[in-house]
Structure formats: C-alpha cells, structure tokens
Amino acid sequence: MDQSFLDWPFFEDRHRELAAGLEEWAAAHLPVDHADVDAACRGLVAALGKAGILRHSGADAGEVLDVRSLCLIRETLARHDALADFAFAMQGLGMGAISLFGTARQREWLERTRAGEAISAFALTEPGSGSDVAGSATTAEKVAGGYRLTGEKTYISNGGIADLYVVFARTGEAPGARGLSAFLMPADTAGLGIAERIEVIAPHPLARLRMEDAFLPDSALIGRPGEGFKLAMAVLDVFRSTVGAAALGMARRALDEALHRVGIRRIQGEPLAALQMVQGHLADMALKIDAAALLVYRAAWTKDQGAARVSREAAMAKLYATEAAQEVIDMAVQLHGGDGVRHGVKVEELYRDIRALRIYEGASDVQRLVIARNLLG
C-alpha cells in the first residue's frame, strides 16, 4: 500500500515507527477467523493487549490521548480486518470517560482494558434516543450509598461479552442534556442483564441491555453529577475522527483490491485497467482517499496540538471519510463484476463493514448539523 502520506507534516517520527510496527504485526496476525464472533473479539483484545497496541487506547494519569496514533492504529487494523479495528476501538471508546475523567480507583479498570485483560463498552444509545442524547430516559435514582439505575440501552457494542460498561443515566440535576451522569458498571452488577443480542450485516458483539434497580456505589460515578453529557461529548470529540480513520483504512484496501482486479481481468484481449473509464474511476477513488486522509489527520493533529474542542474538524473528518469510503468500496465492488457480491470476496466483506460507520458515533446528517451550527454560531 502507498504509505507516502506518512511523510505529511501531521506526523512525527514516532508515528512513522508506530505505523511500521503495526503493519508488521497486522500482516502476521490478521485477519482472524470470524466464525465465532464473540470468541474472535475476545481473542483479538487479548492479542492486541499482548502486543502492546492497546496501550494507546487510554492515557496515563496526567497525560492526554494521542489522537494521531489512535487514527493510525484504526486505519491499519481496518485495512487488514474490520473486526480487529472494532476490538481496538471499543477498548478506547468504552473507557474514554475513565481515561479523561476517571479517579485513581476507576483507572484500575483502565489498566486492565489496556492490557487486554478486560473488555469495555460504551452504553449511551437507547431505544428511544439514538442521536438525541439529551432525550435519554434511563434513570439513576440517588439512594443511600449510591444510585439505582433503571432503563435500557441498545446497539451497545461488546454487549454480552464486556466486563464493564460506562453507562449514561438521568440523575435530574437539570432538564435535557444537563441532567445526565456517567457511571462505571461492572458486567456482574445485580440488576443488569442482556435483554437481546442483535445481529447486523457486519457481525460483531452487539446487544440491548436492561437495568432493573441496578445498584452502584457512589464511587461508580464518573466526574460529577450532571456532567454526563459533557463527558460523552468530550469522549466523542476524541474518537469521532478515528471512525473516519477506520473508514479510510477500508477505502485504501478497496482501492488495492480494485487495482489488482483491473490488472488481471481482461476484456477483449486487454486488461480492464486499459479502459479510460476504468482509469477515471480509479482516479476518483484515489482522490476521495487522499481528501479523506487530509481531513482525518487534520482533525487528529489539531486535537494533539492542544485544542480544547475539535467538534467541527472531527465532524468533517467523520462525515467525509465514511461517505467517501462507501463510494470507493461501492466502485471496487462494481469493478469486480459478479465476484464483487460473492460471499468471501474481500470487497463484498468491505461493503458490509463500511455501512455502519456512517451511522454510529453520530450519523452523517448529525455531522452536517454539527458543522452547520459551528459555522452559524
């Protein structure tokens, strides 16, 4: 794969060294067998932890997450195996609130997830409120010594295999977004159950959670009461651009697969690559990939330079990179002809893998609203 982008001024030598090591590891260990998705994810988390890659999914106390490293890791893993990217990403997103705001005791869980010894999950979405976080209905009632949580969360990645969940619930300090708080909930908490396992077109562990008077001690509260929305947005501000990086990795793989296909497939005695229309499609694919990469690493670099918020830059990166990757992968499928929709062919797998990235962590139209409101504000 063309890695000339690593020479861009967004990166330092340590990032180039990280990318080289990642590529070597991924080439030796990926893809994994997806037959049993739960087992595959558990194995990937353990392997990523053993290799030291998960150390990048959280920051040491007093330090900050390096977003460029997060993006490079997600791009590389997604190019080799989307499930590996998922396994890495959820360790970071799931523990993002702890990494940014957790107490010393809560950070003990972070050390376990960074070592690959525990699996984390980010429980924000609800059946009646996806993009509308302020509409969350799960409640956390203050009682002696802690809180009792009641409600449901849905489409929770790692649901069913996670060892702990960061759960957002309404504590009622104020209406809407200002009345939410964040909690650290171990999977064995009494009253927490898996109401449903959810199957999607690109299989990964996914579930609907149900909480019925699930008690958590005061020490489970992350940050202060009523700060849950702020915590969630701070986490997404860091990780949203990494979704674009994962899409970028899938798009790069699709272009590589398409280049190989048009070089070996012949029509009327000549390779497909000799056709000007095919060349035009390849040029468009390469253009979209470079534009996406510039937006992704601009957002990551800006955050790493100390910007308090990069909502606009991250929204642009996530929106463009995921939409562009869908188009690039669709064209790769088209250039493969009938084989492009054949199960087991890489571009067919990518076609299923990419679709969810345009929805989770803020759907594409939500990103447009974020960008527009930033401009108007």
C-alpha positions as a LaTeX table, in Angstrom:
\begin{tabular}{lrrr}
\hline
Residue & $x$ (\AA) & $y$ (\AA) & $z$ (\AA) \\
\hline
Met1 & 0.00 & 0.00 & 0.00 \\
Asp2 & 1.09 & 3.56 & $-0.71$ \\
Gln3 & 2.26 & 4.98 & 2.61 \\
Ser4 & 3.61 & 8.27 & 1.31 \\
Phe5 & 1.01 & 10.05 & 3.46 \\
Leu6 & 3.22 & 9.29 & 6.46 \\
Asp7 & 5.62 & 11.94 & 5.13 \\
Trp8 & 2.97 & 14.63 & 5.64 \\
Pro9 & 3.82 & 17.24 & 8.30 \\
Phe10 & 0.97 & 15.97 & 10.50 \\
Phe11 & 3.23 & 13.16 & 11.71 \\
Glu12 & 6.35 & 12.80 & 13.83 \\
Asp13 & 8.97 & 10.06 & 13.61 \\
Arg14 & 7.27 & 8.19 & 16.45 \\
His15 & 4.10 & 7.95 & 14.38 \\
Arg16 & 6.01 & 6.56 & 11.42 \\
Glu17 & 7.67 & 4.00 & 13.68 \\
Leu18 & 4.27 & 3.07 & 15.11 \\
Ala19 & 2.82 & 2.63 & 11.62 \\
Ala20 & 5.68 & 0.36 & 10.55 \\
Gly21 & 5.33 & $-1.82$ & 13.63 \\
Leu22 & 1.56 & $-2.01$ & 13.24 \\
Glu23 & 1.85 & $-3.07$ & 9.64 \\
Glu24 & 4.27 & $-5.85$ & 10.55 \\
Trp25 & 2.02 & $-7.10$ & 13.36 \\
Ala26 & $-1.17$ & $-6.92$ & 11.29 \\
Ala27 & 0.39 & $-8.76$ & 8.36 \\
Ala28 & 1.41 & $-11.58$ & 10.71 \\
His29 & $-1.81$ & $-11.87$ & 12.76 \\
Leu30 & $-4.74$ & $-10.69$ & 10.63 \\
Pro31 & $-7.36$ & $-11.49$ & 9.55 \\
Val32 & $-8.70$ & $-13.81$ & 12.22 \\
Asp33 & $-11.42$ & $-16.43$ & 11.87 \\
His34 & $-14.82$ & $-14.74$ & 12.27 \\
Ala35 & $-16.86$ & $-17.94$ & 12.61 \\
Asp36 & $-17.47$ & $-17.32$ & 16.33 \\
Val37 & $-17.56$ & $-13.52$ & 16.59 \\
Asp38 & $-17.59$ & $-13.38$ & 20.39 \\
Ala39 & $-14.57$ & $-15.66$ & 20.63 \\
Ala40 & $-12.82$ & $-13.78$ & 17.84 \\
Cys41 & $-13.25$ & $-10.46$ & 19.67 \\
Arg42 & $-12.04$ & $-11.89$ & 22.96 \\
Gly43 & $-9.00$ & $-13.31$ & 21.18 \\
Leu44 & $-8.32$ & $-10.03$ & 19.39 \\
Val45 & $-8.47$ & $-8.00$ & 22.60 \\
Ala46 & $-6.04$ & $-10.39$ & 24.26 \\
Ala47 & $-3.69$ & $-10.35$ & 21.26 \\
Leu48 & $-3.79$ & $-6.55$ & 20.92 \\
Gly49 & $-3.07$ & $-6.26$ & 24.62 \\
Lys50 & $-0.16$ & $-8.70$ & 24.48 \\
Ala51 & 1.33 & $-6.80$ & 21.53 \\
Gly52 & 1.15 & $-3.52$ & 23.46 \\
Ile53 & $-1.17$ & $-1.93$ & 20.90 \\
Leu54 & $-3.94$ & $-1.37$ & 23.43 \\
Arg55 & $-1.63$ & 0.84 & 25.49 \\
His56 & $-2.60$ & 3.56 & 23.02 \\
Ser57 & $-6.32$ & 3.15 & 23.76 \\
Gly58 & $-6.06$ & 5.11 & 27.01 \\
Ala59 & $-3.78$ & 7.70 & 28.57 \\
Asp60 & $-1.74$ & 7.53 & 31.75 \\
Ala61 & $-2.84$ & 9.82 & 34.58 \\
Gly62 & $-1.91$ & 13.41 & 33.78 \\
Glu63 & $-1.34$ & 12.67 & 30.10 \\
Val64 & $-3.59$ & 13.02 & 27.06 \\
Leu65 & $-4.59$ & 10.60 & 24.32 \\
Asp66 & $-2.54$ & 10.85 & 21.13 \\
Val67 & $-5.26$ & 11.03 & 18.50 \\
Arg68 & $-2.90$ & 10.65 & 15.55 \\
Ser69 & $-1.74$ & 7.32 & 16.99 \\
Leu70 & $-5.35$ & 6.24 & 17.51 \\
Cys71 & $-6.12$ & 7.08 & 13.89 \\
Leu72 & $-3.06$ & 5.30 & 12.51 \\
Ile73 & $-3.91$ & 2.19 & 14.51 \\
Arg74 & $-7.55$ & 2.16 & 13.41 \\
Glu75 & $-6.65$ & 2.79 & 9.78 \\
Thr76 & $-4.11$ & $-0.03$ & 9.72 \\
Leu77 & $-6.27$ & $-2.56$ & 11.55 \\
Ala78 & $-9.35$ & $-1.74$ & 9.45 \\
Arg79 & $-7.38$ & $-2.24$ & 6.26 \\
His80 & $-6.46$ & $-5.76$ & 7.37 \\
Asp81 & $-9.53$ & $-6.85$ & 9.37 \\
Ala82 & $-12.52$ & $-4.68$ & 10.36 \\
Leu83 & $-13.18$ & $-6.86$ & 13.40 \\
Ala84 & $-9.69$ & $-6.12$ & 14.71 \\
Asp85 & $-10.38$ & $-2.41$ & 14.32 \\
Phe86 & $-13.64$ & $-2.88$ & 16.23 \\
Ala87 & $-11.89$ & $-4.72$ & 19.07 \\
Phe88 & $-9.30$ & $-1.96$ & 19.43 \\
Ala89 & $-11.71$ & 0.94 & 19.04 \\
Met90 & $-14.14$ & $-0.26$ & 21.69 \\
Gln91 & $-11.40$ & $-0.55$ & 24.30 \\
Gly92 & $-10.70$ & 3.14 & 23.72 \\
Leu93 & $-14.25$ & 4.41 & 23.34 \\
Gly94 & $-15.56$ & 2.24 & 26.15 \\
Met95 & $-13.00$ & 3.59 & 28.59 \\
Gly96 & $-12.70$ & 7.10 & 27.15 \\
Ala97 & $-14.55$ & 8.70 & 30.06 \\
Ile98 & $-12.28$ & 6.91 & 32.54 \\
Ser99 & $-9.17$ & 7.86 & 30.59 \\
Leu100 & $-10.20$ & 11.52 & 30.56 \\
Phe101 & $-12.01$ & 11.92 & 33.90 \\
Gly102 & $-11.68$ & 8.75 & 36.00 \\
Thr103 & $-10.50$ & 8.51 & 39.60 \\
Ala104 & $-7.43$ & 6.51 & 40.58 \\
Arg105 & $-9.64$ & 3.61 & 41.63 \\
Gln106 & $-11.62$ & 3.70 & 38.38 \\
Arg107 & $-8.39$ & 3.80 & 36.39 \\
Glu108 & $-7.53$ & 0.35 & 37.72 \\
Trp109 & $-10.12$ & $-0.90$ & 35.21 \\
Leu110 & $-8.39$ & 1.15 & 32.50 \\
Glu111 & $-5.12$ & $-0.65$ & 33.14 \\
Arg112 & $-6.91$ & $-3.97$ & 32.67 \\
Thr113 & $-8.51$ & $-2.92$ & 29.37 \\
Arg114 & $-5.20$ & $-1.54$ & 28.08 \\
Ala115 & $-3.55$ & $-4.86$ & 28.90 \\
Gly116 & $-6.26$ & $-6.81$ & 27.08 \\
Glu117 & $-7.39$ & $-8.44$ & 30.34 \\
Ala118 & $-10.89$ & $-6.89$ & 30.38 \\
Ile119 & $-13.35$ & $-5.82$ & 27.68 \\
Ser120 & $-15.16$ & $-2.49$ & 27.88 \\
Ala121 & $-18.32$ & $-0.99$ & 26.37 \\
Phe122 & $-19.83$ & 2.48 & 25.94 \\
Ala123 & $-23.54$ & 2.39 & 26.85 \\
Leu124 & $-25.11$ & 5.62 & 25.60 \\
Thr125 & $-27.70$ & 4.81 & 22.91 \\
Glu126 & $-31.28$ & 3.98 & 23.95 \\
Pro127 & $-34.29$ & 2.55 & 22.08 \\
Gly128 & $-35.98$ & 5.96 & 22.05 \\
Ser129 & $-32.91$ & 8.18 & 21.71 \\
Gly130 & $-30.07$ & 7.45 & 19.32 \\
Ser131 & $-28.56$ & 10.70 & 18.11 \\
Asp132 & $-30.66$ & 12.63 & 20.65 \\
Val133 & $-28.51$ & 12.01 & 23.71 \\
Ala134 & $-30.40$ & 14.68 & 25.65 \\
Gly135 & $-33.51$ & 12.52 & 25.32 \\
Ser136 & $-32.02$ & 9.63 & 27.30 \\
Ala137 & $-34.60$ & 8.09 & 29.62 \\
Thr138 & $-32.52$ & 5.68 & 31.74 \\
Thr139 & $-32.64$ & 6.94 & 35.32 \\
Ala140 & $-30.17$ & 6.84 & 38.18 \\
Glu141 & $-32.01$ & 7.44 & 41.46 \\
Lys142 & $-29.88$ & 8.65 & 44.35 \\
Val143 & $-30.18$ & 6.32 & 47.35 \\
Ala144 & $-28.14$ & 5.78 & 50.49 \\
Gly145 & $-24.57$ & 4.97 & 49.49 \\
Gly146 & $-25.08$ & 5.16 & 45.75 \\
Tyr147 & $-27.53$ & 5.05 & 42.86 \\
Arg148 & $-30.15$ & 2.67 & 41.45 \\
Leu149 & $-30.24$ & 2.56 & 37.65 \\
Thr150 & $-33.32$ & 1.58 & 35.66 \\
Gly151 & $-33.75$ & 1.61 & 31.89 \\
Glu152 & $-32.48$ & 0.17 & 28.62 \\
Lys153 & $-29.53$ & 0.75 & 26.33 \\
Thr154 & $-29.41$ & $-0.64$ & 22.81 \\
Tyr155 & $-26.95$ & $-1.24$ & 19.97 \\
Ile156 & $-24.21$ & $-1.46$ & 22.58 \\
Ser157 & $-21.02$ & $-2.74$ & 21.01 \\
Asn158 & $-19.37$ & $-5.51$ & 23.06 \\
Gly159 & $-22.75$ & $-6.03$ & 24.71 \\
Gly160 & $-22.80$ & $-9.58$ & 26.03 \\
Ile161 & $-19.03$ & $-10.01$ & 26.24 \\
Ala162 & $-17.95$ & $-6.84$ & 28.06 \\
Asp163 & $-16.56$ & $-7.00$ & 31.58 \\
Leu164 & $-17.68$ & $-3.45$ & 32.31 \\
Tyr165 & $-19.89$ & $-0.74$ & 30.84 \\
Val166 & $-19.73$ & 3.04 & 31.05 \\
Val167 & $-23.43$ & 3.85 & 31.39 \\
Phe168 & $-25.09$ & 7.25 & 31.00 \\
Ala169 & $-28.25$ & 7.85 & 33.01 \\
Arg170 & $-30.51$ & 10.70 & 34.05 \\
Thr171 & $-29.82$ & 11.99 & 37.56 \\
Gly172 & $-32.06$ & 15.03 & 37.09 \\
Glu173 & $-29.89$ & 17.98 & 38.07 \\
Ala174 & $-31.46$ & 19.93 & 35.16 \\
Pro175 & $-33.66$ & 19.23 & 32.14 \\
Gly176 & $-32.29$ & 17.62 & 28.99 \\
Ala177 & $-28.56$ & 17.16 & 28.48 \\
Arg178 & $-27.58$ & 18.85 & 31.75 \\
Gly179 & $-29.31$ & 16.20 & 33.85 \\
Leu180 & $-27.22$ & 13.19 & 32.78 \\
Ser181 & $-24.40$ & 11.48 & 34.67 \\
Ala182 & $-21.89$ & 8.76 & 33.78 \\
Phe183 & $-21.29$ & 5.57 & 35.76 \\
Leu184 & $-18.85$ & 2.68 & 35.73 \\
Met185 & $-20.91$ & $-0.54$ & 35.83 \\
Pro186 & $-19.23$ & $-3.97$ & 36.06 \\
Ala187 & $-20.97$ & $-6.62$ & 33.97 \\
Asp188 & $-21.79$ & $-8.72$ & 37.04 \\
Thr189 & $-23.80$ & $-5.91$ & 38.68 \\
Ala190 & $-27.07$ & $-7.28$ & 40.08 \\
Gly191 & $-29.99$ & $-5.98$ & 38.04 \\
Leu192 & $-28.01$ & $-5.64$ & 34.80 \\
Gly193 & $-28.94$ & $-8.13$ & 32.08 \\
Ile194 & $-28.68$ & $-8.77$ & 28.36 \\
Ala195 & $-32.21$ & $-8.33$ & 27.00 \\
Glu196 & $-31.29$ & $-9.19$ & 23.41 \\
Arg197 & $-28.30$ & $-9.98$ & 21.23 \\
Ile198 & $-28.51$ & $-8.02$ & 17.98 \\
Glu199 & $-27.32$ & $-9.36$ & 14.62 \\
Val200 & $-26.21$ & $-6.92$ & 11.92 \\
Ile201 & $-24.84$ & $-7.17$ & 8.37 \\
Ala202 & $-21.22$ & $-6.99$ & 9.52 \\
Pro203 & $-21.31$ & $-9.24$ & 12.61 \\
His204 & $-19.78$ & $-8.08$ & 15.87 \\
Pro205 & $-20.89$ & $-8.39$ & 19.52 \\
Leu206 & $-23.92$ & $-6.15$ & 19.92 \\
Ala207 & $-26.72$ & $-6.16$ & 22.48 \\
Arg208 & $-29.63$ & $-4.44$ & 24.17 \\
Leu209 & $-29.05$ & $-4.01$ & 27.90 \\
Arg210 & $-31.72$ & $-3.85$ & 30.57 \\
Met211 & $-31.19$ & $-2.41$ & 34.06 \\
Glu212 & $-33.73$ & $-3.00$ & 36.80 \\
Asp213 & $-32.80$ & $-1.29$ & 40.08 \\
Ala214 & $-29.14$ & $-1.98$ & 39.40 \\
Phe215 & $-27.28$ & $-0.59$ & 42.42 \\
Leu216 & $-23.96$ & 1.19 & 42.01 \\
Pro217 & $-21.97$ & 2.75 & 44.87 \\
Asp218 & $-21.10$ & 6.46 & 44.87 \\
Ser219 & $-17.58$ & 5.51 & 43.74 \\
Ala220 & $-19.02$ & 4.39 & 40.39 \\
Leu221 & $-19.90$ & 7.97 & 39.41 \\
Ile222 & $-17.51$ & 9.35 & 36.78 \\
Gly223 & $-16.90$ & 13.06 & 37.24 \\
Arg224 & $-19.65$ & 14.99 & 38.98 \\
Pro225 & $-23.44$ & 14.56 & 38.90 \\
Gly226 & $-24.95$ & 16.20 & 35.84 \\
Glu227 & $-21.72$ & 16.12 & 33.83 \\
Gly228 & $-22.56$ & 13.02 & 31.81 \\
Phe229 & $-23.36$ & 14.83 & 28.57 \\
Lys230 & $-20.16$ & 16.87 & 28.81 \\
Leu231 & $-18.18$ & 13.68 & 29.40 \\
Ala232 & $-19.82$ & 11.86 & 26.49 \\
Met233 & $-19.17$ & 14.75 & 24.10 \\
Ala234 & $-15.54$ & 15.03 & 25.23 \\
Val235 & $-15.03$ & 11.33 & 24.52 \\
Leu236 & $-16.70$ & 11.55 & 21.11 \\
Asp237 & $-14.65$ & 14.66 & 20.32 \\
Val238 & $-11.55$ & 12.50 & 20.61 \\
Phe239 & $-12.81$ & 9.31 & 18.99 \\
Arg240 & $-15.06$ & 10.63 & 16.21 \\
Ser241 & $-12.17$ & 11.37 & 13.86 \\
Thr242 & $-10.86$ & 7.83 & 14.46 \\
Val243 & $-14.07$ & 6.49 & 12.89 \\
Gly244 & $-13.03$ & 8.37 & 9.77 \\
Ala245 & $-9.61$ & 6.73 & 10.04 \\
Ala246 & $-11.19$ & 3.27 & 10.12 \\
Ala247 & $-13.23$ & 4.15 & 7.03 \\
Leu248 & $-10.05$ & 5.38 & 5.40 \\
Gly249 & $-8.35$ & 2.04 & 6.03 \\
Met250 & $-11.25$ & 0.17 & 4.44 \\
Ala251 & $-11.21$ & 2.51 & 1.45 \\
Arg252 & $-7.47$ & 2.00 & 0.94 \\
Arg253 & $-7.97$ & $-1.76$ & 1.00 \\
Ala254 & $-10.80$ & $-1.47$ & $-1.52$ \\
Leu255 & $-8.59$ & 0.53 & $-3.89$ \\
Asp256 & $-5.79$ & $-2.04$ & $-3.55$ \\
Glu257 & $-8.24$ & $-4.84$ & $-4.33$ \\
Ala258 & $-9.61$ & $-2.90$ & $-7.32$ \\
Leu259 & $-6.14$ & $-2.19$ & $-8.70$ \\
His260 & $-5.30$ & $-5.87$ & $-8.51$ \\
Arg261 & $-8.57$ & $-6.85$ & $-10.16$ \\
Val262 & $-8.34$ & $-4.48$ & $-13.12$ \\
Gly263 & $-4.74$ & $-5.54$ & $-13.69$ \\
Ile264 & $-5.55$ & $-9.25$ & $-14.08$ \\
Arg265 & $-9.09$ & $-9.17$ & $-15.51$ \\
Arg266 & $-9.13$ & $-8.95$ & $-19.29$ \\
Ile267 & $-11.78$ & $-7.76$ & $-21.70$ \\
Gln268 & $-11.43$ & $-8.06$ & $-25.48$ \\
Gly269 & $-7.85$ & $-9.13$ & $-25.03$ \\
Glu270 & $-6.78$ & $-6.23$ & $-22.83$ \\
Pro271 & $-6.75$ & $-5.71$ & $-19.06$ \\
Leu272 & $-9.61$ & $-3.69$ & $-17.59$ \\
Ala273 & $-7.01$ & $-1.15$ & $-16.50$ \\
Ala274 & $-6.51$ & $-0.15$ & $-20.16$ \\
Leu275 & $-10.06$ & 1.24 & $-20.38$ \\
Gln276 & $-10.22$ & 5.00 & $-19.90$ \\
Met277 & $-13.50$ & 4.78 & $-17.97$ \\
Val278 & $-11.91$ & 2.36 & $-15.51$ \\
Gln279 & $-8.92$ & 4.68 & $-15.16$ \\
Gly280 & $-11.33$ & 7.52 & $-14.40$ \\
His281 & $-12.97$ & 5.51 & $-11.66$ \\
Leu282 & $-9.60$ & 4.65 & $-10.14$ \\
Ala283 & $-8.61$ & 8.32 & $-10.18$ \\
Asp284 & $-11.82$ & 9.29 & $-8.39$ \\
Met285 & $-11.21$ & 6.62 & $-5.77$ \\
Ala286 & $-7.66$ & 7.82 & $-5.13$ \\
Leu287 & $-8.85$ & 11.43 & $-4.92$ \\
Lys288 & $-11.51$ & 10.62 & $-2.32$ \\
Ile289 & $-9.00$ & 8.65 & $-0.26$ \\
Asp290 & $-6.45$ & 11.46 & $-0.14$ \\
Ala291 & $-9.12$ & 14.06 & 0.67 \\
Ala292 & $-10.41$ & 11.86 & 3.48 \\
Ala293 & $-6.91$ & 11.31 & 4.84 \\
Leu294 & $-6.23$ & 15.04 & 4.90 \\
Leu295 & $-9.42$ & 15.73 & 6.85 \\
Val296 & $-8.86$ & 12.85 & 9.29 \\
Tyr297 & $-5.28$ & 13.73 & 10.12 \\
Arg298 & $-6.01$ & 17.46 & 10.20 \\
Ala299 & $-8.59$ & 16.78 & 12.93 \\
Ala300 & $-6.23$ & 14.46 & 14.81 \\
Trp301 & $-3.29$ & 16.87 & 14.56 \\
Thr302 & $-5.43$ & 19.79 & 15.72 \\
Lys303 & $-6.55$ & 17.87 & 18.81 \\
Asp304 & $-3.00$ & 16.78 & 19.55 \\
Gln305 & $-1.83$ & 20.40 & 19.41 \\
Gly306 & $-3.94$ & 21.08 & 22.49 \\
Ala307 & $-7.23$ & 22.31 & 21.06 \\
Ala308 & $-9.92$ & 22.10 & 23.73 \\
Arg309 & $-12.56$ & 21.00 & 21.22 \\
Val310 & $-12.38$ & 19.88 & 17.60 \\
Ser311 & $-16.08$ & 19.28 & 17.04 \\
Arg312 & $-16.08$ & 20.90 & 13.60 \\
Glu313 & $-12.89$ & 19.24 & 12.38 \\
Ala314 & $-13.87$ & 15.82 & 13.75 \\
Ala315 & $-17.36$ & 16.07 & 12.27 \\
Met316 & $-15.92$ & 16.95 & 8.85 \\
Ala317 & $-13.44$ & 14.09 & 9.06 \\
Lys318 & $-16.02$ & 11.53 & 10.14 \\
Leu319 & $-18.65$ & 12.67 & 7.64 \\
Tyr320 & $-16.44$ & 12.89 & 4.58 \\
Ala321 & $-14.26$ & 9.86 & 5.24 \\
Thr322 & $-17.16$ & 7.48 & 5.87 \\
Glu323 & $-19.25$ & 8.73 & 2.94 \\
Ala324 & $-16.23$ & 8.68 & 0.60 \\
Ala325 & $-15.25$ & 5.19 & 1.74 \\
Gln326 & $-18.75$ & 3.94 & 0.95 \\
Glu327 & $-18.38$ & 5.31 & $-2.59$ \\
Val328 & $-14.86$ & 3.92 & $-3.04$ \\
Ile329 & $-15.89$ & 0.46 & $-1.84$ \\
Asp330 & $-19.02$ & 0.52 & $-4.00$ \\
Met331 & $-16.88$ & 1.22 & $-7.07$ \\
Ala332 & $-14.46$ & $-1.56$ & $-6.09$ \\
Val333 & $-17.44$ & $-3.94$ & $-5.98$ \\
Gln334 & $-18.54$ & $-2.68$ & $-9.39$ \\
Leu335 & $-15.09$ & $-3.23$ & $-10.89$ \\
His336 & $-15.15$ & $-6.81$ & $-9.60$ \\
Gly337 & $-18.34$ & $-7.55$ & $-11.53$ \\
Gly338 & $-20.24$ & $-10.58$ & $-10.29$ \\
Asp339 & $-17.42$ & $-11.55$ & $-7.96$ \\
Gly340 & $-17.95$ & $-8.27$ & $-6.12$ \\
Val341 & $-21.13$ & $-9.53$ & $-4.49$ \\
Arg342 & $-19.88$ & $-13.04$ & $-3.88$ \\
His343 & $-19.60$ & $-14.04$ & $-0.23$ \\
Gly344 & $-15.97$ & $-14.48$ & 0.78 \\
Val345 & $-14.57$ & $-11.92$ & $-1.66$ \\
Lys346 & $-12.85$ & $-9.10$ & 0.21 \\
Val347 & $-14.73$ & $-6.22$ & $-1.41$ \\
Glu348 & $-18.07$ & $-7.86$ & $-0.51$ \\
Glu349 & $-16.91$ & $-8.02$ & 3.10 \\
Leu350 & $-15.83$ & $-4.37$ & 2.97 \\
Tyr351 & $-19.21$ & $-3.41$ & 1.51 \\
Arg352 & $-20.91$ & $-4.79$ & 4.61 \\
Asp353 & $-18.28$ & $-3.49$ & 7.03 \\
Ile354 & $-18.38$ & 0.14 & 5.91 \\
Arg355 & $-22.12$ & 0.76 & 6.18 \\
Ala356 & $-22.38$ & 1.06 & 9.95 \\
Leu357 & $-19.62$ & 3.68 & 10.14 \\
Arg358 & $-21.96$ & 6.20 & 8.52 \\
Ile359 & $-24.36$ & 5.71 & 11.46 \\
Tyr360 & $-22.54$ & 5.10 & 14.74 \\
Glu361 & $-20.92$ & 7.85 & 16.84 \\
Gly362 & $-23.17$ & 10.35 & 15.11 \\
Ala363 & $-24.90$ & 9.62 & 11.80 \\
Ser364 & $-23.84$ & 11.55 & 8.70 \\
Asp365 & $-26.74$ & 14.01 & 8.87 \\
Val366 & $-25.96$ & 14.69 & 12.52 \\
Gln367 & $-22.41$ & 15.57 & 11.49 \\
Arg368 & $-23.83$ & 18.01 & 8.95 \\
Leu369 & $-25.79$ & 19.67 & 11.74 \\
Val370 & $-22.67$ & 19.90 & 13.91 \\
Ile371 & $-20.74$ & 21.56 & 11.08 \\
Ala372 & $-23.56$ & 23.96 & 10.19 \\
Arg373 & $-24.20$ & 25.00 & 13.79 \\
Asn374 & $-20.48$ & 25.60 & 14.24 \\
Leu375 & $-20.50$ & 27.88 & 11.19 \\
Leu376 & $-23.63$ & 29.72 & 12.26 \\
Gly377 & $-22.57$ & 30.03 & 15.88 \\
\hline
\end{tabular}
